[in-house]
Every structure is written in C-alpha cells, then in structure tokens.
Amino acid sequence: TNALLYSVAIEAHKELPVALERVRTLRDEEPQMSFYIVPNINNTVMYYHVMAGPVADSASAGALLLRLLEKGYKTGAQPGEVRRAQYAFLLGDYENRNDADGREREAAELGIPAYVIEVQEPDETTARYRVYAGAYSSATEAGVMKQLLENAGLPDELVQRIGKQR
C-alpha cells in the first residue's frame, strides 16, 4: 500500500450538486480512473474542486494531468493544478466495497463529498476499502472540511492517505 501524495485539479464549482454530477460523469466515462471532490474556501467563497487521483508521486500526477488534457477532461493546465495533498479525513475502513460505497452515499446525503480507495497491505491476501473525504497538504488547509464533518456529525480524524493507485 502506497502513501497517495498527489492529486490533479480538474475544475471548481460553486455548487456541490454540479460538482457531484461532474464526478459521476467522469467516473462513468473513465471507470479505471478515480475522481472526487475537495471543498475549499477561496476569498470567502466555497468552491468544490473536482479532482483526479490520488497518485503516489509527482511523475504519476504529471502523467495523469497529460491524460486528462488528451481526453479533453481538462481544457488547459495552470501552475498549481498538480497538488501535493497527502492528508484526508478517514470516514471508515471496510472489508468490502459495498459497505464502503454505502458509507460514501451516507456522507453524500449529509452534504459531504467522499470517495473510496482500495487498500491492500503486502502481508494481506484480501483488500480493504477506506472511505476518505477531502485531500489537503496541511491541517490548516483542511479546516473547512473539518468544520463540515463536525457539523454533519461525521468523524474528523485527519490521516495520511494510503491505498492503491488507480
């Protein structure tokens, strides 16, 4: 299992339903890739950033950025769109994908965009699934999501994101 340190920003929306619909569309079109949403405040405005990844290193993130551009999911590349974001909030650890997907849906019903990452330890024969919310470079940056989780009554433990890169 790798530390998943990087993600690629695709676009940002002011409304969560618009961002959720975009992630659904991307997941349908590219099932082998992973997409999720990171809420953040910029100049007092909440934005829901649609992200691709996470991936283990900057080289993988650069390759992912190129793939997104080639497929037309991104229209251009700006500095800072490959983001080091090794921390996320752990909402649960599950033995099977169905339970993890259920937790992701439950979080979404509470207004929290979450995502599932497969985790396979080298000494384990079966995979587990972790449900994460957000992707941040520091606890300070994660403050917005921490507040959203507290308000929704969900766990707000910030951890280093690990799992299998897709």
Short mmCIF file of the C-alpha atoms (twelve columns), coordinates in Angstrom:
data_MODEL
# 
_entry.id   MODEL 
# 
loop_
_atom_site.group_PDB 
_atom_site.id 
_atom_site.type_symbol 
_atom_site.label_atom_id 
_atom_site.label_alt_id 
_atom_site.label_comp_id 
_atom_site.label_asym_id 
_atom_site.label_seq_id 
_atom_site.Cartn_x 
_atom_site.Cartn_y 
_atom_site.Cartn_z 
_atom_site.pdbx_PDB_model_num 
ATOM 1   C CA . THR A 1   0.000   0.000   0.000   1 
ATOM 2   C CA . ASN A 2   1.334   3.384   -1.015  1 
ATOM 3   C CA . ALA A 3   1.072   6.783   0.503   1 
ATOM 4   C CA . LEU A 4   -1.063  8.686   -2.004  1 
ATOM 5   C CA . LEU A 5   0.552   12.099  -2.042  1 
ATOM 6   C CA . TYR A 6   -0.691  13.888  -5.181  1 
ATOM 7   C CA . SER A 7   -3.890  14.778  -6.985  1 
ATOM 8   C CA . VAL A 8   -4.726  16.785  -10.101 1 
ATOM 9   C CA . ALA A 9   -7.304  19.594  -10.013 1 
ATOM 10  C CA . ILE A 10  -9.681  19.435  -12.989 1 
ATOM 11  C CA . GLU A 11  -12.164 22.248  -12.308 1 
ATOM 12  C CA . ALA A 12  -14.033 24.027  -9.494  1 
ATOM 13  C CA . HIS A 13  -17.741 24.700  -8.962  1 
ATOM 14  C CA . LYS A 14  -19.599 26.922  -6.508  1 
ATOM 15  C CA . GLU A 15  -22.412 24.374  -6.117  1 
ATOM 16  C CA . LEU A 16  -21.942 20.866  -4.754  1 
ATOM 17  C CA . PRO A 17  -24.660 19.232  -6.944  1 
ATOM 18  C CA . VAL A 18  -22.886 20.482  -10.098 1 
ATOM 19  C CA . ALA A 19  -19.548 19.080  -8.873  1 
ATOM 20  C CA . LEU A 20  -21.188 15.756  -7.884  1 
ATOM 21  C CA . GLU A 21  -22.757 15.412  -11.337 1 
ATOM 22  C CA . ARG A 22  -19.384 16.100  -12.998 1 
ATOM 23  C CA . VAL A 23  -17.682 13.437  -10.851 1 
ATOM 24  C CA . ARG A 24  -20.458 10.932  -11.708 1 
ATOM 25  C CA . THR A 25  -19.991 11.634  -15.417 1 
ATOM 26  C CA . LEU A 26  -16.194 11.288  -15.213 1 
ATOM 27  C CA . ARG A 27  -16.459 8.027   -13.220 1 
ATOM 28  C CA . ASP A 28  -18.845 6.613   -15.853 1 
ATOM 29  C CA . GLU A 29  -16.610 7.653   -18.765 1 
ATOM 30  C CA . GLU A 30  -13.306 6.577   -17.121 1 
ATOM 31  C CA . PRO A 31  -14.032 3.757   -14.638 1 
ATOM 32  C CA . GLN A 32  -10.323 2.894   -14.356 1 
ATOM 33  C CA . MET A 33  -9.538  6.398   -13.085 1 
ATOM 34  C CA . SER A 34  -10.511 7.878   -9.726  1 
ATOM 35  C CA . PHE A 35  -12.338 11.195  -9.281  1 
ATOM 36  C CA . TYR A 36  -13.502 13.014  -6.164  1 
ATOM 37  C CA . ILE A 37  -14.383 16.425  -4.724  1 
ATOM 38  C CA . VAL A 38  -12.465 18.657  -2.318  1 
ATOM 39  C CA . PRO A 39  -14.345 21.593  -0.739  1 
ATOM 40  C CA . ASN A 40  -12.239 24.652  -0.027  1 
ATOM 41  C CA . ILE A 41  -12.768 28.342  0.602   1 
ATOM 42  C CA . ASN A 42  -11.108 30.902  -1.641  1 
ATOM 43  C CA . ASN A 43  -11.691 34.614  -0.849  1 
ATOM 44  C CA . THR A 44  -14.633 33.720  1.456   1 
ATOM 45  C CA . VAL A 45  -16.355 31.689  -1.318  1 
ATOM 46  C CA . MET A 46  -16.810 27.916  -1.023  1 
ATOM 47  C CA . TYR A 47  -15.609 26.015  -4.083  1 
ATOM 48  C CA . TYR A 48  -15.976 22.300  -4.775  1 
ATOM 49  C CA . HIS A 49  -12.844 21.222  -6.631  1 
ATOM 50  C CA . VAL A 50  -13.196 18.209  -8.921  1 
ATOM 51  C CA . MET A 51  -10.004 16.190  -8.584  1 
ATOM 52  C CA . ALA A 52  -8.387  13.197  -10.305 1 
ATOM 53  C CA . GLY A 53  -6.182  10.762  -8.447  1 
ATOM 54  C CA . PRO A 54  -4.868  10.283  -5.901  1 
ATOM 55  C CA . VAL A 55  -1.480  9.043   -7.075  1 
ATOM 56  C CA . ALA A 56  1.749   8.216   -5.251  1 
ATOM 57  C CA . ASP A 57  4.241   10.647  -6.798  1 
ATOM 58  C CA . SER A 58  4.670   13.780  -8.887  1 
ATOM 59  C CA . ALA A 59  5.642   11.804  -12.021 1 
ATOM 60  C CA . SER A 60  2.360   9.851   -11.863 1 
ATOM 61  C CA . ALA A 61  0.493   13.112  -11.263 1 
ATOM 62  C CA . GLY A 62  2.146   14.679  -14.323 1 
ATOM 63  C CA . ALA A 63  1.182   11.663  -16.445 1 
ATOM 64  C CA . LEU A 64  -2.385  11.874  -15.107 1 
ATOM 65  C CA . LEU A 65  -2.543  15.581  -15.998 1 
ATOM 66  C CA . LEU A 66  -1.458  14.789  -19.574 1 
ATOM 67  C CA . ARG A 67  -4.083  12.039  -19.852 1 
ATOM 68  C CA . LEU A 68  -6.818  14.406  -18.647 1 
ATOM 69  C CA . LEU A 69  -5.739  17.008  -21.226 1 
ATOM 70  C CA . GLU A 70  -5.508  14.444  -24.070 1 
ATOM 71  C CA . LYS A 71  -9.004  13.112  -23.315 1 
ATOM 72  C CA . GLY A 72  -10.432 16.643  -23.094 1 
ATOM 73  C CA . TYR A 73  -11.494 16.378  -19.433 1 
ATOM 74  C CA . LYS A 74  -9.293  19.408  -18.772 1 
ATOM 75  C CA . THR A 75  -9.120  22.306  -21.196 1 
ATOM 76  C CA . GLY A 76  -5.757  23.674  -20.094 1 
ATOM 77  C CA . ALA A 77  -3.074  23.363  -17.445 1 
ATOM 78  C CA . GLN A 78  -2.231  26.046  -14.901 1 
ATOM 79  C CA . PRO A 79  0.577   26.022  -12.330 1 
ATOM 80  C CA . GLY A 80  -0.589  24.514  -9.059  1 
ATOM 81  C CA . GLU A 81  -3.073  22.054  -10.564 1 
ATOM 82  C CA . VAL A 82  -0.834  19.124  -9.656  1 
ATOM 83  C CA . ARG A 83  -1.284  19.302  -5.904  1 
ATOM 84  C CA . ARG A 84  0.556   17.651  -3.078  1 
ATOM 85  C CA . ALA A 85  -2.363  16.638  -0.869  1 
ATOM 86  C CA . GLN A 86  -1.326  13.726  1.296   1 
ATOM 87  C CA . TYR A 87  -3.897  14.199  4.085   1 
ATOM 88  C CA . ALA A 88  -7.572  13.272  4.080   1 
ATOM 89  C CA . PHE A 89  -10.277 12.595  6.631   1 
ATOM 90  C CA . LEU A 90  -10.883 8.904   7.291   1 
ATOM 91  C CA . LEU A 91  -14.632 8.218   7.415   1 
ATOM 92  C CA . GLY A 92  -14.339 4.450   7.681   1 
ATOM 93  C CA . ASP A 93  -12.385 1.269   6.967   1 
ATOM 94  C CA . TYR A 94  -14.373 -1.604  5.409   1 
ATOM 95  C CA . GLU A 95  -13.879 -5.264  4.481   1 
ATOM 96  C CA . ASN A 96  -15.931 -4.993  1.292   1 
ATOM 97  C CA . ARG A 97  -16.622 -2.474  -1.427  1 
ATOM 98  C CA . ASN A 98  -20.407 -2.457  -0.906  1 
ATOM 99  C CA . ASP A 99  -20.094 -1.280  2.697   1 
ATOM 100 C CA . ALA A 100 -17.579 1.381   1.647   1 
ATOM 101 C CA . ASP A 101 -19.857 2.566   -1.177  1 
ATOM 102 C CA . GLY A 102 -22.714 2.732   1.340   1 
ATOM 103 C CA . ARG A 103 -20.634 4.956   3.617   1 
ATOM 104 C CA . GLU A 104 -19.776 7.186   0.643   1 
ATOM 105 C CA . ARG A 105 -23.514 7.556   -0.153  1 
ATOM 106 C CA . GLU A 106 -24.363 8.199   3.518   1 
ATOM 107 C CA . ALA A 107 -21.759 11.000  3.646   1 
ATOM 108 C CA . ALA A 108 -23.107 12.488  0.390   1 
ATOM 109 C CA . GLU A 109 -26.618 12.608  1.889   1 
ATOM 110 C CA . LEU A 110 -25.116 14.739  4.682   1 
ATOM 111 C CA . GLY A 111 -23.515 17.085  2.134   1 
ATOM 112 C CA . ILE A 112 -20.028 15.583  2.445   1 
ATOM 113 C CA . PRO A 113 -18.362 14.501  -0.815  1 
ATOM 114 C CA . ALA A 114 -16.414 11.321  -0.024  1 
ATOM 115 C CA . TYR A 115 -14.588 8.680   -2.073  1 
ATOM 116 C CA . VAL A 116 -13.415 5.081   -1.747  1 
ATOM 117 C CA . ILE A 117 -9.808  3.894   -2.068  1 
ATOM 118 C CA . GLU A 118 -8.780  0.242   -2.121  1 
ATOM 119 C CA . VAL A 119 -6.093  -0.622  0.444   1 
ATOM 120 C CA . GLN A 120 -4.000  -3.781  0.199   1 
ATOM 121 C CA . GLU A 121 -1.269  -4.425  2.744   1 
ATOM 122 C CA . PRO A 122 1.641   -6.548  1.425   1 
ATOM 123 C CA . ASP A 123 1.019   -9.268  4.025   1 
ATOM 124 C CA . GLU A 124 -2.740  -9.439  3.420   1 
ATOM 125 C CA . THR A 125 -4.477  -11.589 0.821   1 
ATOM 126 C CA . THR A 126 -7.692  -9.579  0.664   1 
ATOM 127 C CA . ALA A 127 -8.217  -5.899  0.032   1 
ATOM 128 C CA . ARG A 128 -9.951  -3.483  2.351   1 
ATOM 129 C CA . TYR A 129 -11.614 -0.225  1.408   1 
ATOM 130 C CA . ARG A 130 -11.181 3.153   3.030   1 
ATOM 131 C CA . VAL A 131 -13.641 6.000   2.706   1 
ATOM 132 C CA . TYR A 132 -11.955 9.392   2.654   1 
ATOM 133 C CA . ALA A 133 -13.160 12.983  2.490   1 
ATOM 134 C CA . GLY A 134 -11.028 15.780  1.100   1 
ATOM 135 C CA . ALA A 135 -7.368  15.975  0.142   1 
ATOM 136 C CA . TYR A 136 -5.151  18.548  1.758   1 
ATOM 137 C CA . SER A 137 -1.495  19.467  2.218   1 
ATOM 138 C CA . SER A 138 -1.890  20.534  5.857   1 
ATOM 139 C CA . ALA A 139 -4.263  20.580  8.829   1 
ATOM 140 C CA . THR A 140 -4.734  24.327  8.283   1 
ATOM 141 C CA . GLU A 141 -5.868  23.804  4.697   1 
ATOM 142 C CA . ALA A 142 -8.191  21.003  5.904   1 
ATOM 143 C CA . GLY A 143 -10.020 23.294  8.334   1 
ATOM 144 C CA . VAL A 144 -13.009 23.848  6.036   1 
ATOM 145 C CA . MET A 145 -13.672 20.108  5.648   1 
ATOM 146 C CA . LYS A 146 -13.100 19.534  9.382   1 
ATOM 147 C CA . GLN A 147 -15.885 22.036  10.129  1 
ATOM 148 C CA . LEU A 148 -18.208 20.435  7.541   1 
ATOM 149 C CA . LEU A 149 -17.592 16.980  9.069   1 
ATOM 150 C CA . GLU A 150 -18.200 18.244  12.616  1 
ATOM 151 C CA . ASN A 151 -21.446 19.901  11.506  1 
ATOM 152 C CA . ALA A 152 -22.567 16.649  9.835   1 
ATOM 153 C CA . GLY A 153 -21.652 14.553  12.888  1 
ATOM 154 C CA . LEU A 154 -19.051 12.533  10.953  1 
ATOM 155 C CA . PRO A 155 -15.526 11.507  12.069  1 
ATOM 156 C CA . ASP A 156 -12.967 14.277  11.591  1 
ATOM 157 C CA . GLU A 157 -9.667  12.411  12.001  1 
ATOM 158 C CA . LEU A 158 -7.089  13.764  9.534   1 
ATOM 159 C CA . VAL A 159 -4.753  10.965  8.370   1 
ATOM 160 C CA . GLN A 160 -2.135  10.366  5.726   1 
ATOM 161 C CA . ARG A 161 -3.974  8.974   2.710   1 
ATOM 162 C CA . ILE A 162 -2.897  5.479   1.707   1 
ATOM 163 C CA . GLY A 163 -4.164  2.973   -0.812  1 
ATOM 164 C CA . LYS A 164 -3.825  1.531   -4.252  1 
ATOM 165 C CA . GLN A 165 -3.174  3.951   -7.091  1 
ATOM 166 C CA . ARG A 166 -5.631  3.599   -9.997  1 
# 
